[in-house]
Amino acid sequence: MSMYSKNDFKGVKVQDSPSMIIIHNSGSDKDTALSIVHYHRSKWSGVGYHWLIEKGRIIAGRPTLFVGAHSSGENNGSIGFCVVGNYMEKLPDEETLAALVRIISIECFANNIPVEKIIGHREVGNTDCPGDKLFEFIPEIRKRVKSKLKERNNDTKERIRKPRTKTKKGKESK
């Protein structure tokens, strides 16, 4: 079942190649990904974030092909991630942080975004978002993403380096 209707994202422009990751929080522990989607749909053309992370789950928001609606003046050329909850005084749980790192790593890899371009919303807007504790943790997020990207690059190099060979039974081996 889709969270979106055929009218979501109508009239939304295709964005320039993403070159920045912007991390947000929803600001309330009472929020859910679904409540955010419903609220955004009542105000704009579909959800403004490209990805929502809730309790370790990754939920697709606005397709990254389209300009987001998450950081006024910085939407075109950025990918917006919303971690559901309030992170002024606490961090998300480790499962949620791992999911955030996983999806940011994928987007950085796919769009060739350097880890230095992973920022908090407050760096481009007059806001407390993504909360003090999550904002303070962004250097660690960059470090974890960099490690995942290094693993991915090593895996890719290993696959390229290792030619397939035939076994005695004629089957290919890896």
C-alpha positions in Angstrom: 0.0 0.0 0.0 1.3 3.4 -0.9 1.3 6.4 1.4 0.9 8.6 -1.7 -1.9 9.6 -4.0 -1.7 10.2 -7.8 -1.9 14.0 -7.0 1.2 14.0 -4.8 4.1 15.9 -6.3 2.0 17.4 -9.1 3.8 20.6 -10.4 6.9 19.9 -8.4 10.1 20.6 -10.3 12.8 18.2 -11.1 15.8 19.2 -9.0 19.4 19.8 -9.9 21.9 17.0 -9.1 21.8 16.7 -5.3 25.0 17.9 -3.7 24.0 18.2 0.0 22.3 16.1 2.7 20.2 18.0 5.2 19.2 16.3 8.4 16.0 17.3 10.2 14.0 16.1 13.2 10.2 16.3 13.4 10.5 18.1 16.8 8.0 16.0 18.7 8.0 12.5 20.2 4.3 12.3 19.4 4.9 12.5 15.6 4.8 9.5 13.3 6.0 9.2 9.8 2.4 8.9 8.7 1.3 12.0 10.6 4.0 14.0 9.0 3.0 12.7 5.5 -0.7 13.7 6.2 0.3 17.1 7.5 2.5 17.9 4.6 -0.1 16.7 2.1 -2.6 19.1 3.6 -0.2 22.0 3.1 1.9 21.2 0.0 2.3 18.9 -2.9 3.1 15.8 -1.0 5.6 15.2 1.8 8.5 17.6 1.7 11.2 15.3 3.0 12.9 12.7 0.7 13.3 10.2 3.5 11.8 9.7 7.0 13.4 7.5 9.6 11.2 6.2 12.4 12.1 3.6 15.0 14.8 2.1 12.8 12.6 2.0 9.7 13.4 3.9 6.5 10.3 5.4 4.8 10.5 6.8 1.3 9.1 10.4 1.1 9.3 12.6 -2.0 11.3 11.0 -4.8 14.9 12.5 -4.9 14.3 13.3 -8.5 12.1 16.2 -7.3 12.9 19.4 -5.4 12.1 18.9 -1.7 10.2 21.2 0.6 12.2 20.9 3.8 14.8 23.8 3.9 13.7 27.1 2.5 16.3 28.4 0.0 18.2 25.1 0.0 15.6 22.6 -1.4 17.0 22.4 -4.9 20.1 20.3 -4.9 19.7 18.8 -1.5 18.1 15.6 -0.1 16.1 16.1 3.1 16.1 13.4 5.8 13.6 13.7 8.8 14.3 11.6 11.9 11.0 11.3 13.6 11.1 12.6 17.2 12.5 15.4 19.3 16.3 15.3 19.7 17.0 18.4 21.8 18.0 16.4 24.9 18.5 12.9 23.7 19.8 11.0 20.7 17.7 8.6 18.6 18.1 5.0 19.5 21.0 3.1 17.9 18.7 1.2 15.5 17.3 4.6 14.2 20.8 6.0 13.9 22.0 2.9 12.0 19.0 3.3 9.5 19.8 7.0 9.0 23.5 6.2 8.3 22.5 3.4 5.9 20.2 5.5 3.8 22.5 8.5 3.8 25.3 6.3 2.7 23.2 5.0 -0.2 22.4 8.6 -1.3 25.9 9.8 -0.9 27.2 6.9 -3.0 24.5 7.2 -5.7 24.9 11.0 -6.0 28.6 11.4 -5.3 27.9 13.6 -2.3 31.0 14.1 0.0 30.4 13.4 3.7 31.4 17.0 4.5 28.1 18.0 2.8 26.0 16.2 5.4 24.6 19.0 7.6 22.0 19.8 10.1 19.0 22.0 9.1 20.2 24.8 11.5 23.3 25.3 9.3 21.1 26.7 6.5 18.1 28.0 8.4 17.1 29.9 11.5 16.0 26.9 13.5 16.9 24.5 16.4 16.4 21.6 14.0 17.6 18.8 14.1 17.8 19.2 17.9 20.9 19.8 19.9 21.8 16.2 20.6 21.3 15.0 17.0 23.1 18.1 15.7 26.1 17.4 17.9 26.1 13.8 16.6 26.4 14.8 12.9 30.3 14.5 12.9 29.8 10.9 14.1 27.2 10.3 11.3 29.7 11.6 8.8 32.4 9.3 10.2 30.0 6.3 10.0 28.9 7.1 6.5 32.5 7.5 5.4 33.2 4.0 6.8 30.2 2.5 4.9 31.3 4.2 1.7 34.8 2.9 2.1 33.4 -0.7 2.6 31.2 -0.3 -0.5 34.2 0.9 -2.6 36.3 -2.0 -1.3 33.5 -4.5 -2.1 33.2 -3.0 -5.6 36.9 -3.1 -6.2 37.1 -6.7 -5.0 34.2 -7.7 -7.4 36.0 -6.0 -10.3 39.4 -7.6 -9.4 38.0 -11.2 -9.1 37.3 -12.7 -12.5 34.8 -15.5 -12.7 36.3 -18.9 -13.4 34.8 -22.2 -14.4 34.8 -25.0 -11.9 35.4 -28.6 -13.0 31.7 -29.1 -13.3 31.4 -26.2 -15.7 29.7 -23.9 -13.3 30.9 -20.3 -12.7 32.4 -19.5 -9.4 32.8 -16.1 -7.8 
